[in-house]
Amino acid sequence: MRSTQSDYLTRIIERVQMGMALTPAEKLQALSTPWAKFVTSLLQRYIYPQEDGLWKYLQDWDRSRGRDFQNLATIVYMIEAYPERRSNIGAAKLHTWLLRADPIEDHLKKKVYAVMASMLEIARDEKNKEAAFQTVRNRISPLGKYFNAFYMFKFIADYHMYLATSVEFCFLGVTIYALKEHYPVGKIADLFGSYRLQIRSSNDAVLRANPSTILNSYKWLERVPKKKRTNTSIEADEDGHSPQKSEYSF
């Protein structure tokens, strides 16, 4: 289902009136700082356009109760520092970061626009979407199989199915940013699919955004071979258009 910022504010007011506690992600989205407003503009421009937003192509991505805002804020937060690692991407850390009063520099905005445009490009294309966001399988531990059998949950052979989690969605943004000067978008989608298989190879439970997962994600990205390509752009305008065009431009 499509959502909008006005829908979000209406739901927030309703919850407050009913005495319901807001989630950490909802509290982030309620901020009114330059950085929070920038993240909100990304939601409006790339996630929720009625005809062609990411909501239309990634319907399994958990966008409930401010998680979409938190995910995009995390992407901007990590891109701003790259190649420096930022392993703490919790709501408390993001809250402090979003409270900054300094303006967002244009060159950072353009880099984020390029990343979001590339994410949308991957999601629109069925082949690239399957490569990047395919359902990943990984083995269940003997204890996990015992509890699955005990509670009579259905599983196939020794595998459990996993859709892309929030931490994987966020790291796709970082992956695009780090690799878009080195690979075309289709190859990045393939590489990201390999990342998801590798990062889950040692995780039987739900993949969480803890320091260990983030550290292993950065280590994977740093191991990816990087070869400079010519006539590529690392920035884009608000509509995702790069100033230089080539078959590999984003």
C-alpha positions as CSV (number, residue, x, y, z in Angstrom):
1,M,0.0,0.0,0.0
2,R,1.2,3.5,-0.9
3,S,1.9,5.9,1.9
4,T,2.5,9.6,2.2
5,Q,3.9,12.0,4.7
6,S,0.4,13.4,5.4
7,D,-0.8,9.8,6.0
8,Y,2.1,9.4,8.4
9,L,1.3,12.5,10.4
10,T,-2.4,11.6,10.6
11,R,-1.5,8.2,12.1
12,I,1.0,9.8,14.5
13,I,-1.7,12.1,15.8
14,E,-4.2,9.2,16.2
15,R,-1.7,7.2,18.1
16,V,-0.8,10.0,20.5
17,Q,-4.5,10.7,21.1
18,M,-5.0,7.0,21.9
19,G,-2.1,7.1,24.3
20,M,0.0,4.8,22.2
21,A,3.8,5.0,22.5
22,L,5.7,6.0,19.4
23,T,8.4,3.8,18.0
24,P,12.0,5.0,17.9
25,A,11.6,5.3,14.1
26,E,8.5,7.4,14.4
27,K,10.2,9.7,16.8
28,L,13.0,10.2,14.2
29,Q,10.5,11.0,11.5
30,A,8.7,13.6,13.7
31,L,11.9,15.7,13.9
32,S,11.9,19.0,12.0
33,T,15.6,19.7,11.3
34,P,17.3,20.4,7.9
35,W,18.6,16.8,7.8
36,A,15.2,15.2,8.8
37,K,13.5,17.3,6.1
38,F,16.0,16.2,3.5
39,V,15.3,12.5,4.4
40,T,11.5,13.3,4.2
41,S,12.1,14.8,0.7
42,L,13.8,11.5,-0.4
43,L,10.7,9.6,0.7
44,Q,8.5,11.8,-1.3
45,R,10.7,11.8,-4.3
46,Y,11.8,8.2,-4.6
47,I,9.7,6.0,-2.3
48,Y,6.1,7.2,-2.6
49,P,5.5,8.8,-6.1
50,Q,2.1,7.2,-7.0
51,E,3.2,6.0,-10.5
52,D,6.8,5.0,-10.1
53,G,8.0,4.9,-6.5
54,L,10.0,2.2,-4.8
55,W,6.9,1.2,-2.8
56,K,5.4,-0.2,-6.0
57,Y,8.4,-2.5,-6.7
58,L,9.6,-3.5,-3.2
59,Q,6.3,-4.3,-1.5
60,D,7.9,-6.8,0.9
61,W,10.2,-4.2,2.3
62,D,9.0,-3.3,5.8
63,R,8.0,0.4,5.7
64,S,5.7,0.4,8.7
65,R,5.8,2.9,11.6
66,G,8.6,5.1,10.4
67,R,11.0,2.3,9.3
68,D,11.1,3.7,5.8
69,F,12.3,7.1,7.1
70,Q,14.8,5.4,9.4
71,N,16.2,3.3,6.5
72,L,16.7,6.3,4.3
73,A,18.3,8.3,7.1
74,T,20.7,5.4,7.7
75,I,21.7,5.4,4.0
76,V,22.5,9.1,4.1
77,Y,24.3,8.7,7.4
78,M,26.5,6.0,6.1
79,I,27.1,7.6,2.7
80,E,28.2,10.9,4.3
81,A,31.1,9.1,6.1
82,Y,32.1,6.6,3.5
83,P,34.8,5.1,3.3
84,E,34.8,5.6,7.1
85,R,32.8,2.8,8.7
86,R,29.8,3.7,10.8
87,S,28.9,0.6,12.7
88,N,26.4,2.2,15.1
89,I,23.2,2.8,13.0
90,G,20.7,2.6,15.9
91,A,17.9,5.0,16.4
92,A,19.6,6.9,19.2
93,K,22.7,7.5,17.1
94,L,20.5,8.6,14.1
95,H,18.5,10.9,16.4
96,T,21.7,12.8,17.4
97,W,22.9,13.0,13.8
98,L,19.5,14.3,12.5
99,L,19.5,17.1,15.1
100,R,22.4,18.8,13.3
101,A,21.6,22.4,12.3
102,D,24.2,22.7,9.6
103,P,22.9,22.7,6.0
104,I,23.3,19.6,3.8
105,E,25.9,20.3,1.2
106,D,24.8,20.2,-2.4
107,H,27.5,17.6,-3.4
108,L,26.2,15.2,-0.7
109,K,22.6,15.7,-1.9
110,K,23.6,14.9,-5.5
111,K,25.4,11.7,-4.4
112,V,22.4,10.6,-2.5
113,Y,20.1,11.4,-5.4
114,A,22.3,9.2,-7.7
115,V,22.2,6.3,-5.2
116,M,18.4,6.5,-4.9
117,A,17.9,6.7,-8.6
118,S,20.1,3.6,-9.0
119,M,18.1,1.8,-6.4
120,L,14.9,2.6,-8.3
121,E,16.5,1.5,-11.5
122,I,17.4,-1.9,-9.9
123,A,13.9,-2.3,-8.5
124,R,12.2,-1.5,-11.8
125,D,14.1,-4.1,-13.8
126,E,12.9,-7.7,-13.1
127,K,16.3,-9.3,-13.7
128,N,18.2,-6.8,-11.5
129,K,15.5,-6.9,-8.9
130,E,15.7,-10.7,-8.7
131,A,19.5,-10.6,-8.5
132,A,19.5,-8.1,-5.7
133,F,16.4,-8.9,-3.7
134,Q,15.7,-12.5,-4.4
135,T,14.6,-14.6,-1.4
136,V,17.7,-16.0,0.2
137,R,17.9,-19.4,1.7
138,N,20.3,-20.5,4.4
139,R,20.6,-23.5,6.6
140,I,18.8,-23.9,10.0
141,S,20.8,-25.1,12.9
142,P,19.8,-28.5,14.5
143,L,18.2,-26.6,17.4
144,G,16.3,-24.4,14.9
145,K,15.0,-27.5,13.1
146,Y,13.9,-29.0,16.4
147,F,11.8,-25.9,17.3
148,N,10.4,-25.7,13.8
149,A,9.4,-29.3,14.0
150,F,8.0,-28.9,17.5
151,Y,5.8,-26.1,16.6
152,M,4.9,-27.7,13.3
153,F,6.1,-24.8,11.2
154,K,6.5,-25.7,7.5
155,F,10.1,-25.7,6.1
156,I,11.6,-27.1,3.0
157,A,14.6,-29.6,3.5
158,D,17.2,-27.9,5.7
159,Y,16.5,-24.3,4.6
160,H,14.6,-21.3,5.8
161,M,13.5,-18.5,3.5
162,Y,14.5,-14.8,4.1
163,L,13.4,-11.7,2.3
164,A,15.6,-8.6,2.3
165,T,15.8,-7.0,5.8
166,S,16.2,-3.3,6.7
167,V,19.9,-3.6,7.2
168,E,20.3,-5.2,3.8
169,F,18.2,-2.5,2.2
170,C,20.4,0.2,3.8
171,F,23.6,-1.5,2.8
172,L,22.4,-1.6,-0.8
173,G,22.6,2.2,-0.8
174,V,26.2,2.1,0.5
175,T,27.1,-0.6,-2.0
176,I,25.8,1.4,-4.9
177,Y,27.6,4.5,-3.7
178,A,30.9,2.7,-3.3
179,L,30.7,0.7,-6.6
180,K,28.9,2.9,-9.1
181,E,32.1,4.3,-10.5
182,H,33.4,0.7,-11.0
183,Y,30.4,-1.4,-12.2
184,P,27.2,-0.9,-14.2
185,V,24.0,-1.2,-12.2
186,G,23.2,-4.7,-13.3
187,K,26.6,-6.0,-12.0
188,I,26.0,-4.1,-8.7
189,A,22.7,-6.0,-8.4
190,D,24.5,-9.3,-8.9
191,L,27.2,-8.4,-6.4
192,F,24.7,-7.4,-3.9
193,G,22.9,-10.7,-4.2
194,S,26.2,-12.4,-3.5
195,Y,26.7,-10.2,-0.5
196,R,23.3,-11.3,0.9
197,L,24.2,-14.9,0.5
198,Q,27.5,-14.4,2.2
199,I,26.3,-12.3,5.1
200,R,23.6,-14.8,5.9
201,S,25.9,-17.8,5.7
202,S,26.6,-17.5,9.4
203,N,23.2,-16.3,10.5
204,D,20.5,-18.7,11.3
205,A,18.2,-16.2,13.0
206,V,16.8,-12.9,11.8
207,L,19.6,-10.7,10.4
208,R,19.9,-7.7,12.7
209,A,21.7,-4.3,12.3
210,N,24.2,-5.1,15.1
211,P,27.9,-4.0,15.0
212,S,29.0,-7.5,13.9
213,T,26.7,-7.5,10.9
214,I,27.7,-4.0,9.9
215,L,31.4,-4.7,10.3
216,N,31.1,-7.9,8.2
217,S,29.2,-5.9,5.5
218,Y,31.9,-3.3,5.3
219,K,34.6,-6.0,5.1
220,W,32.7,-7.6,2.2
221,L,32.4,-4.3,0.4
222,E,36.1,-3.6,0.9
223,R,37.0,-6.9,-0.7
224,V,35.1,-6.3,-3.9
225,P,37.6,-5.5,-6.7
226,K,37.4,-1.9,-7.9
227,K,38.5,-0.8,-11.3
228,K,38.1,2.8,-12.4
229,R,35.8,3.2,-15.4
230,T,35.8,6.2,-17.7
231,N,33.0,8.7,-18.4
232,T,31.0,7.9,-15.3
233,S,29.3,10.3,-12.9
234,I,29.1,10.0,-9.2
235,E,26.4,12.7,-8.8
236,A,22.9,13.3,-10.0
237,D,20.3,16.1,-9.7
238,E,17.0,15.7,-7.8
239,D,15.5,13.7,-10.6
240,G,18.4,11.2,-10.7
241,H,19.9,12.6,-13.9
242,S,23.7,12.6,-14.1
243,P,25.5,15.5,-15.8
244,Q,27.5,13.0,-17.8
245,K,25.9,10.3,-19.8
246,S,27.2,6.9,-21.0
247,E,26.0,3.4,-21.1
248,Y,27.3,3.0,-17.5
249,S,26.0,6.3,-16.1
250,F,23.6,6.3,-13.2
